[in-house]
């Protein structure tokens, strides 16, 4: 039929554009950034948090972990496998991240195509490939691009499970979605609570028998727990510590102290953290440099490029948890409010100072303005999707899933709210916005 042929051509055209943009990004990274030398290259790819992932990658390079780590293992493992494949360290890792962006764009296409047609799906895929946020974060040595990809495909599988007929055809994609959520937790633990999204959506979804809801919800939750629990058990067996990372209670204490006003982020890292660490640490706390030289074998990672010969993980965890509890009891309302009052920052302009990128001031201003316009267009598209009845009808399950994902991610990372932390739900925002932008046409299809 003519309509089917036109739809197929639309899909092929979108795939061609995505591939073209991917090749352009790979060429730009290899040909432009890859030619940077020394401090310039470090300046492009390294953020303060990057060091801990690189140190853990070096720890894993001999095939084993020497101590409980400050970070979860999947991204350091990717770094360990790719950082020396090309002559410039980490260049292959950054190239892999460009492919991860393309795979996330494919997830956007997949999740939209069956709900608002291939036109909207094509718009979603292309929009994600060219969005400023993914361009910027994909050239930084941080796990957020990989995290967004894992959560996006978990979402694709989950919505396929909801759309599937009852029985095994629903259980299998649910379990696979859960496994991806578990893997995402081992990329970055901030998304662990996303395992609550599928059961919450089942509660408000009509047309699914109660027995199927129980089995489907159990499948996704149990599968999501497998990998994080296995990592905890491994830490318990190897190091006598049941914790996922040494960041668990450290992050909680730091967050509550800053939100309560008792500390700034700088004072927590420079004074309070070290004074508490010394109680549980054996030997001096050493700061490694930005060039990421190898850490002495067996030394424990404390975060922020800090290491010591050994640390009593249980005592350290107890200290930070007691600080977190006492701080929360002193200022509960202020701490709770701090998880919500920065949500608008998730859609701030991802393009910051472009001074080192070169170009005229007028060009840099145009780039920043275009980036902010894209963010505004996303918000407008999402609002249109909610207002248009046809979109609400056709894409209701996508809208519910996206809303629940946003609420969970925004609440957990609210005190840190910024564009990088939006990547676990950004793909869903792009998908929903594409439905809104093309909603009128989709309603007539």
C-alpha positions in Angstrom: 0.0 0.0 0.0 1.2 3.6 -0.7 0.9 4.5 3.0 3.1 1.5 4.0 5.7 2.3 1.4 5.8 6.0 2.5 6.1 4.9 6.2 9.0 2.5 5.2 10.7 5.3 3.3 10.4 7.5 6.4 12.0 4.9 8.6 14.9 4.3 6.1 15.5 8.1 5.8 15.6 8.5 9.6 18.1 5.5 9.8 20.2 7.2 7.1 20.3 10.5 9.0 21.1 8.8 12.3 24.0 6.9 10.6 25.2 10.1 8.9 25.2 12.0 12.2 27.0 9.1 13.9 29.7 9.0 11.3 30.1 12.8 11.6 30.4 12.6 15.4 33.0 9.7 15.2 35.0 11.7 12.7 34.9 14.9 14.8 36.0 13.0 17.9 38.8 11.2 16.1 39.9 14.0 13.9 39.4 17.0 16.1 39.5 16.0 19.8 41.8 13.1 19.1 44.5 15.5 17.9 44.5 17.4 21.2 47.6 16.9 23.2 48.5 16.7 26.9 46.5 19.1 29.1 44.1 20.0 26.3 43.0 16.4 25.9 42.7 15.9 29.6 40.6 19.1 29.7 38.2 17.8 27.1 37.5 14.4 28.5 38.1 14.5 32.2 35.6 15.8 34.8 36.3 15.7 38.6 34.3 12.5 38.9 36.1 10.9 36.0 39.1 10.1 38.1 37.4 7.5 40.3 36.2 5.6 37.3 39.7 5.6 35.7 41.3 4.4 39.0 38.8 1.6 39.2 39.5 0.7 35.6 43.2 0.4 36.4 42.3 -1.7 39.4 40.3 -4.1 37.2 43.0 -4.2 34.5 44.6 -7.3 36.1 41.2 -9.1 36.2 40.4 -8.6 39.9 39.3 -5.9 42.3 41.6 -5.2 45.2 39.1 -3.5 47.6 35.5 -2.3 47.8 35.3 0.4 45.2 33.9 3.9 45.4 32.1 3.4 42.0 30.1 0.6 40.5 31.9 -1.7 38.0 30.4 -1.5 34.5 31.7 1.8 33.3 35.2 1.2 34.7 35.2 -2.2 33.0 34.3 -0.4 29.7 37.2 2.0 30.3 39.6 -0.9 31.1 38.6 -2.7 27.9 38.9 0.3 25.6 41.2 2.9 27.0 44.4 1.6 25.3 42.9 0.4 22.0 44.1 3.5 20.3 47.3 5.4 20.7 45.6 8.1 22.7 44.3 7.0 26.1 40.5 6.9 26.4 39.9 7.9 22.7 38.3 4.5 22.0 36.1 4.9 25.1 34.8 8.3 23.8 34.2 6.8 20.4 32.2 3.9 22.0 30.1 6.6 23.7 29.1 8.0 20.3 27.8 4.6 19.4 25.9 4.5 22.7 24.2 7.7 21.7 23.1 6.2 18.4 21.8 3.1 20.2 19.8 5.4 22.5 18.4 7.2 19.5 17.3 3.8 18.1 15.5 3.1 21.4 13.7 6.4 21.0 12.6 5.3 17.5 11.5 1.9 18.7 9.4 3.2 21.6 7.6 5.9 19.6 7.0 4.1 16.3 4.3 1.8 17.6 2.5 4.7 19.3 2.7 7.8 17.1 3.9 6.4 13.8 7.2 6.4 12.0 7.2 10.1 11.4 7.2 10.9 15.1 9.7 8.0 15.7 12.1 9.5 13.1 11.8 12.9 14.7 12.6 11.4 18.1 15.7 9.5 16.9 17.1 12.4 15.0 16.4 14.8 17.8 18.3 12.7 20.3 21.3 12.3 17.9 21.6 16.1 17.5 20.6 17.2 21.0 23.3 19.4 22.6 23.2 17.5 25.8 24.2 14.1 24.3 26.8 15.8 22.1 28.5 17.4 25.1 28.3 14.5 27.6 29.4 11.9 25.1 32.9 13.4 25.0 33.3 13.4 28.7 34.7 10.3 30.6 31.6 9.8 32.7 29.0 6.9 32.7 25.8 9.0 32.1 25.6 8.4 28.3 25.9 4.6 28.9 23.4 4.9 31.7 20.8 6.7 29.5 21.2 3.9 26.9 20.6 1.1 29.4 17.5 2.8 30.9 16.2 3.6 27.4 16.3 0.0 26.3 14.9 -1.2 29.6 12.0 1.2 28.9 11.6 -0.2 25.4 11.4 -3.8 26.7 9.0 -2.9 29.5 6.5 -1.2 27.2 6.7 -4.1 24.9 5.8 -6.3 27.8 2.8 -4.2 28.6 1.7 -4.4 25.0 2.2 -8.1 24.7 -0.5 -10.8 25.1 -0.8 -12.5 28.5 1.6 -15.3 29.4 5.2 -15.9 28.6 5.3 -13.2 25.9 4.9 -10.7 28.6 7.2 -12.3 31.2 10.3 -12.6 29.0 10.5 -8.9 28.0 9.7 -7.9 31.6 12.6 -10.0 32.9 14.9 -8.6 30.3 13.9 -5.1 31.1 14.6 -5.8 34.8 18.1 -7.2 33.9 18.9 -4.0 32.1 17.7 -1.9 35.0 20.0 -4.0 37.2 22.9 -3.4 34.8 22.1 0.3 34.9 22.4 0.2 38.7 25.9 -1.1 38.2 26.6 1.7 35.8 25.4 4.3 38.4 23.4 3.4 41.6 21.3 6.6 41.4 18.8 4.7 39.1 18.3 1.7 41.5 14.8 2.9 42.5 13.7 2.8 38.9 12.8 -0.8 39.6 9.7 0.7 41.3 8.4 2.3 38.1 7.1 -0.9 36.4 5.0 -2.0 39.5 3.7 1.5 39.9 2.7 1.6 36.3 1.0 -1.8 36.6 -1.2 -0.4 39.4 -2.7 2.3 37.1 -2.8 0.2 33.9 -6.2 -1.2 32.8 -6.8 -4.2 30.8 -4.2 -6.5 32.3 -5.5 -9.4 34.5 -4.5 -9.3 38.2 -2.5 -12.5 38.0 -0.5 -11.2 35.0 0.2 -7.9 36.9 1.7 -9.9 39.8 3.8 -12.1 37.6 5.0 -9.3 35.3 5.8 -7.0 38.2 7.6 -9.8 40.1 9.6 -10.7 37.0 10.9 -7.2 36.4 11.7 -6.5 40.1 13.5 -9.8 40.8 15.5 -9.5 37.6 16.4 -5.9 38.4 17.8 -7.1 41.8 19.9 -9.9 40.5 23.0 -8.0 39.4 23.2 -5.5 42.3 22.7 -8.3 44.8 25.3 -10.4 43.1 27.8 -7.5 43.4 27.0 -7.0 47.1 27.5 -10.7 47.7 30.8 -10.6 45.9 31.9 -7.7 48.1 30.8 -9.6 51.2 32.7 -12.8 50.2 35.9 -11.0 49.0 36.1 -8.1 51.5 33.7 -8.9 54.3 31.6 -5.8 53.2 27.9 -6.1 52.0 27.9 -2.6 50.5 27.5 -1.8 46.9 30.2 0.8 47.0 32.1 3.0 49.5 30.0 5.9 48.1 26.7 4.7 49.6 26.7 6.3 53.1 29.3 8.9 52.1 27.0 10.4 49.5 24.0 10.4 51.9 25.9 12.2 54.6 27.4 14.7 52.2 24.0 15.4 50.7 22.2 15.9 54.0 24.9 18.1 55.4 24.9 20.4 52.4 21.1 20.6 52.2 20.8 21.3 55.9 23.3 24.2 55.5 25.8 22.8 57.9 28.4 22.3 55.2 29.0 23.5 51.6 30.1 20.9 49.1 33.6 22.3 49.2 33.9 22.2 53.0 32.5 18.7 53.2 35.1 17.4 50.7 38.0 19.3 52.1 37.5 19.2 55.8 34.7 17.0 57.2 35.1 14.0 54.9 38.8 13.6 55.5 38.4 14.0 59.3 35.8 11.2 59.4 37.7 9.0 57.0 40.8 9.2 59.2 38.9 7.5 62.0 38.3 4.4 59.9 41.4 4.6 57.6 44.7 2.9 58.2 47.6 5.1 57.0 47.6 8.4 55.2 44.9 9.6 52.8 46.6 10.3 49.4 45.3 12.4 46.6 46.1 11.3 43.1 46.6 13.7 40.3 44.4 14.5 37.3 46.6 12.6 34.9 45.3 9.4 36.6 48.4 7.6 37.4 48.0 4.1 38.7 47.0 3.7 42.4 49.2 1.4 44.5 47.8 -2.1 44.4 45.3 -2.9 47.1 44.7 0.7 48.2 41.0 1.5 49.0 39.2 4.2 47.0 37.5 6.9 49.1 36.2 9.1 46.2 37.4 12.3 44.7 40.8 10.8 43.8 41.5 10.0 47.5 43.1 6.7 48.5 44.5 5.0 51.6 46.3 1.7 52.2 43.3 0.2 53.9 40.0 1.2 55.5 37.5 -0.4 57.9 34.5 -0.2 55.5 31.9 -1.1 58.1 33.2 1.5 60.6 33.4 4.1 57.9 29.8 3.3 56.7 28.5 3.5 60.3 30.2 6.9 60.8 28.7 8.5 57.7 25.2 6.9 58.3 25.1 8.3 61.8 26.0 11.7 60.5 23.3 11.4 57.9 20.6 10.4 60.4 21.5 13.0 63.0 21.6 15.8 60.3 18.2 14.7 58.9 16.6 14.8 62.4 17.8 18.3 62.8 16.5 19.7 59.5 14.1 17.3 57.9 11.9 19.7 56.0 14.9 21.6 54.6 16.5 18.4 53.4 13.2 17.1 51.9 12.6 20.4 50.1 16.1 20.3 48.7 15.2 17.2 46.7 12.5 19.1 44.8 13.3 22.8 44.5 16.0 22.4 41.8 14.0 20.4 39.3 14.0 23.2 36.7 17.7 22.9 36.5 17.3 19.6 34.7 16.3 21.6 31.6 19.0 24.3 32.0 21.3 25.1 29.1 23.8 22.2 28.7 26.2 24.4 26.8 28.4 26.3 29.2 31.5 28.4 28.6 32.7 27.9 25.1 35.9 29.9 25.5 38.3 27.0 24.8 36.3 25.9 21.8 37.4 28.9 19.9 35.3 30.8 17.4 33.9 34.3 17.5 31.8 35.6 20.4 28.9 35.9 18.1 29.1 32.3 17.0 29.5 31.1 20.6 26.4 33.1 21.6 24.5 31.6 18.7 25.4 28.1 19.8 24.3 28.7 23.4 21.0 30.3 22.2 20.3 27.3 19.9 21.0 24.9 22.7 18.6 26.7 25.0 16.0 26.9 22.3 16.2 23.1 21.9 15.6 22.6 25.7 12.6 25.0 25.5 11.3 23.1 22.4 11.5 19.8 24.3 9.5 21.2 27.2 6.9 22.6 24.8 6.7 19.3 22.9 6.1 17.4 26.1 3.4 19.8 27.1 1.7 19.4 23.7 1.8 15.7 24.1 -0.1 16.0 27.4 -2.6 18.4 25.9 -3.4 16.5 22.7 -6.1 13.9 23.2 -4.9 11.8 20.3 -1.4 11.6 21.7 -2.7 10.8 25.2 -4.8 7.9 23.7 -2.1 6.5 21.4 0.9 7.0 23.7 -0.7 6.8 27.2 1.6 4.0 28.4 4.7 5.9 27.2 3.5 9.1 28.9 2.9 7.2 32.2 6.3 5.5 32.1 8.1 8.7 31.2 6.4 10.6 34.0 7.2 8.0 36.6 10.8 7.7 35.4 11.2 11.5 35.6 9.7 11.6 39.2 12.0 8.9 40.5 15.2 10.2 38.8 14.4 13.8 39.7 13.7 13.0 43.3 16.8 10.9 43.8 19.2 13.3 42.0 17.2 16.5 42.8 19.9 18.1 45.1 22.4 17.6 42.2 19.9 18.8 39.6 21.7 19.7 36.3 21.6 18.7 32.7 23.9 15.7 33.1 21.7 14.1 35.7 18.7 14.3 33.3 20.1 11.7 30.9 18.3 8.7 32.5 15.0 10.3 31.5 16.1 12.6 28.7 15.5 10.0 26.1 11.9 9.7 27.3 11.5 13.4 27.3 12.7 13.5 23.6 10.4 10.7 22.7 7.4 12.3 24.3 8.2 15.7 22.8 8.4 14.1 19.4 4.9 12.7 19.9 3.8 16.2 20.9 5.5 17.9 17.9 3.9 15.5 15.4 0.8 14.8 17.4 -1.7 16.4 15.0 -0.4 14.4 12.0 -0.2 11.2 14.1 -3.9 11.7 15.0 -4.9 11.7 11.3 -2.9 8.6 10.5 
